[in-house]
Each structure stands twice: as structure tokens, then as C-alpha cells.
């Protein structure tokens, strides 16, 4: 066991600790070391531990609130360093009074030992960071981590705007699924790819339809509002963070990307998967159009089976543009769909 994680011989009876294992960590030579909202973070590269002390009489509602705060902190880190993370498990005492430990299993799951991930999970966490980081823009980036004040600023924004935070949480979860698919050598059926697309479109849809009073023609609003946010606020300068060869897409181009994603989500919802993911002639032609919109080389005609790898890698490239949209639009995201009134009369 890591010496830092060993429990003290004489724990403070006036408090108890809850520890969250989060994956992955910074994935850089530089490591996070910070305290945010009562949580102390210890970065172990492939994972992070977050500790927080609680008084014995802390209510379950207060503990749940503290966990929600931790999740919001992780979202704030995500939009800054572009690594999607998950809380993998919690550790907490098994002998809390009044059956509190048993009650905690319903909200936090079973308590796990304080130990680092095994080799198999470490490999998954490596790929979970995504091609954004595996193909780094520069060696110098490996030495840099996000300034803690930037994380605090985003945390404050997300805490005050919970609907926006909920949308970004869905997008983060979709990136977890996409990144693991794009780096995996395991077998995946069509449901894994379907889940990634559904989460991504659902997160973007909730972001773009926020404050919308008119539910008519959601597909039109999805691509129009999304393209408006991207074309007005995303910048080439931000996209250069991912490499000099990355540049901003045109407004019409990005709108077509969103239209394509929405149509695929609709196909899934109406029972047309796994057919849409199979490597037949028509599907290859269809997905090559999507890859072309993202300026990616097309799929060769000799492909067979599911198109999991090219599709997940294309979605991984799209992540960069979504990060640019979210980060550069922060002060406007609270407007949701009403932003269209400012630009389209």
C-alpha cells in the first residue's frame, strides 16, 4: 500500500474520513495537489484520491451534498485539462454508529480498500484520457497542469448553474465511453458505441435547449443553437492547444456535424442500430461524410464488422471542438437556447 494512504494507528474519534478513488489522475509529469470544497486531492498520475473529514453526527444528506460538490470539482477540472474522469469507488469506516456505514452503501456503494488500481484498470484509465493527450501537441504540455484558480473559477460557475453542469456531466461521461472505445483492443458490440452517441447528443441537446420554451423542431434548434455557440465563441487560438494543425470548423460545417450526430441518435432511438454501425457500402459512404466534415481521412472499402474504431476516433477528434465551444462560451452558456434571439431576428 502507498504509505500516504495508510490509516493512522490512532484515528481522531471526533471525525471520520471518506476517500474517493478517481480515475485518471493528471496523466502528466506535473501532479495536482490542492484543496477544494473541503476535499484534499492527492494525484497518483493514473488516478487521484480525494479525502474529506466529517464529524460523526454529519447527516447522510450533508455527505451526499459533499459528494455532489466533489463531482462538480471534477467537472471544473475536466473543462480545463480535457481529461474525462469518474469516481471509481469510495472508502469509509465500516463501524460508524447508528448503522451509518450500511446506509452509506446505498449512496456510495460498498467501501473499498485504500489501494491503487490494478494493471487492467490502469490500462483502461490510460486510454480514458483520450487521443487528445496520447497525441500531445508538445512535450512541454506534459509538465503543465491547470492553474488551481482556473478550476476554482469554473467550479463557482458550475455550482451556480446546475443545469449547465448537468449537461457537461453527460458530455464528460460520453467522452469516457468514446475514449475507452478508441483505445481498446477488446471486443465491443453496437451497444457500447450507441451509448457513447446517446450520451454525447443528450448532453449537447440539454446544453443547447436550456431555457427553451418551444419544444417544436428540437432537431433544428439543436444544430442551429449549437452552431451559433461554436461559430461565435470558439476560437482558433483555443484549438491550437491541441496542436498547430487544428483549426476551427466553419459555422455551416459544424452545423452539419451536429445534424449528423442528431440523425444517428434518432436512428438508435428508433431501432436502426446496429445496422448503422456495420461496415457495408452505404454506411461507409455515410460515415465518410461525417469524417470529411471533421477533416479526417475516410474509411477504406475493405473494412468489415462494426465501424467502432473509425467512428470512436472521429468522435474523439470532435471532442476538441466541443471543448472549445464550452470553454470559450462560458459566460453565455446560461442563456441556453435564448442566445438565438440575440443573433437571429
Secondary structure as GFF3:
##gff-version 3
##sequence-region A 1 345
A	DSSP	three_ten_helix	3	5	.	.	.	ID=ss1
A	DSSP	beta_strand	16	23	.	.	.	ID=ss2
A	DSSP	beta_strand	33	36	.	.	.	ID=ss3
A	DSSP	beta_strand	39	43	.	.	.	ID=ss4
A	DSSP	beta_strand	47	54	.	.	.	ID=ss5
A	DSSP	alpha_helix	60	81	.	.	.	ID=ss6
A	DSSP	beta_strand	86	91	.	.	.	ID=ss7
A	DSSP	three_ten_helix	97	99	.	.	.	ID=ss8
A	DSSP	alpha_helix	100	108	.	.	.	ID=ss9
A	DSSP	alpha_helix	119	128	.	.	.	ID=ss10
A	DSSP	alpha_helix	131	134	.	.	.	ID=ss11
A	DSSP	three_ten_helix	139	143	.	.	.	ID=ss12
A	DSSP	alpha_helix	148	160	.	.	.	ID=ss13
A	DSSP	alpha_helix	162	183	.	.	.	ID=ss14
A	DSSP	alpha_helix	190	208	.	.	.	ID=ss15
A	DSSP	alpha_helix	218	233	.	.	.	ID=ss16
A	DSSP	alpha_helix	236	239	.	.	.	ID=ss17
A	DSSP	three_ten_helix	240	242	.	.	.	ID=ss18
A	DSSP	alpha_helix	251	269	.	.	.	ID=ss19
A	DSSP	three_ten_helix	275	277	.	.	.	ID=ss20
A	DSSP	alpha_helix	281	293	.	.	.	ID=ss21
A	DSSP	alpha_helix	308	328	.	.	.	ID=ss22
A	DSSP	three_ten_helix	330	339	.	.	.	ID=ss23
A	DSSP	alpha_helix	340	343	.	.	.	ID=ss24
###
